[in-house]
Amino acid sequence: MVFFGKRGQAAMEFLVTYGWAFLVVLVMVGALAYFGVLNPQNLVSDRCIAPPGFSCEDYQVSATSGVTVKLKNGLGFTMYVM
């Protein structure tokens, strides 16, 4: 006699157990996204900090054009950025 029921029961227990675990992880990620923890705007600073000798006049972060920074040279000599 061949019993296929035990193998099927083990498979169902596996799927149910890890299904609940997956659901819990999904709910946790959803909660983090809802409360803004996963928001990229929280990771970007609202100020521009330039190294000594430079002053930050303007900056912009955009999804389409990337990061644009306007610096003023206060070192007293010309610098070229490539």
C-alpha positions in Angstrom: 0.0 0.0 0.0 1.2 3.5 -0.9 0.2 6.4 1.3 0.3 9.8 -0.5 -1.6 11.6 2.3 1.4 12.1 4.6 3.4 13.8 2.0 0.5 16.0 1.0 -0.1 16.9 4.6 3.6 17.8 5.1 3.5 20.0 2.0 0.4 21.8 3.3 1.9 22.4 6.7 5.0 23.8 5.0 3.0 26.1 2.8 0.7 27.3 5.7 3.6 27.9 8.1 5.8 29.9 5.7 2.7 31.5 4.2 1.9 33.1 7.6 5.6 34.1 8.0 5.5 35.7 4.6 2.3 37.5 5.4 3.7 38.9 8.6 6.8 40.2 6.8 4.5 41.7 4.1 2.4 43.5 6.8 5.6 44.8 8.5 7.0 46.3 5.2 3.6 47.8 4.5 3.5 49.4 7.9 7.0 50.8 7.5 6.1 52.2 4.1 2.8 53.7 5.4 4.5 55.5 8.3 7.2 56.9 6.1 10.2 55.0 7.3 10.9 53.7 3.8 10.4 57.2 2.2 13.5 58.3 0.3 12.7 61.9 1.1 13.6 61.2 4.8 17.0 60.0 3.7 17.9 63.2 1.8 19.1 66.2 3.7 17.3 69.5 3.5 20.5 71.5 3.5 23.6 71.8 1.4 26.9 71.5 3.2 30.0 72.6 1.2 33.6 72.0 2.0 35.8 74.9 3.3 36.4 77.5 0.6 33.1 76.9 -1.1 29.6 78.1 -0.4 26.5 76.3 -1.5 24.2 78.7 -3.3 21.5 76.3 -4.5 20.8 72.6 -4.8 18.0 70.5 -6.3 17.3 66.8 -6.1 15.0 65.4 -8.9 14.0 62.0 -10.0 14.5 62.9 -13.6 17.6 65.1 -13.6 19.4 63.7 -10.5 21.3 66.1 -8.2 22.1 69.6 -9.2 24.4 71.7 -7.0 25.4 75.4 -7.4 28.6 76.2 -5.6 30.5 79.5 -5.2 34.3 79.3 -5.2 35.8 81.3 -2.4 39.4 79.9 -2.6 40.7 82.8 -4.7 41.8 80.7 -7.7 40.0 79.1 -10.6 39.0 75.5 -10.4 37.8 73.3 -13.3 35.4 70.4 -12.7 35.3 67.7 -15.3 
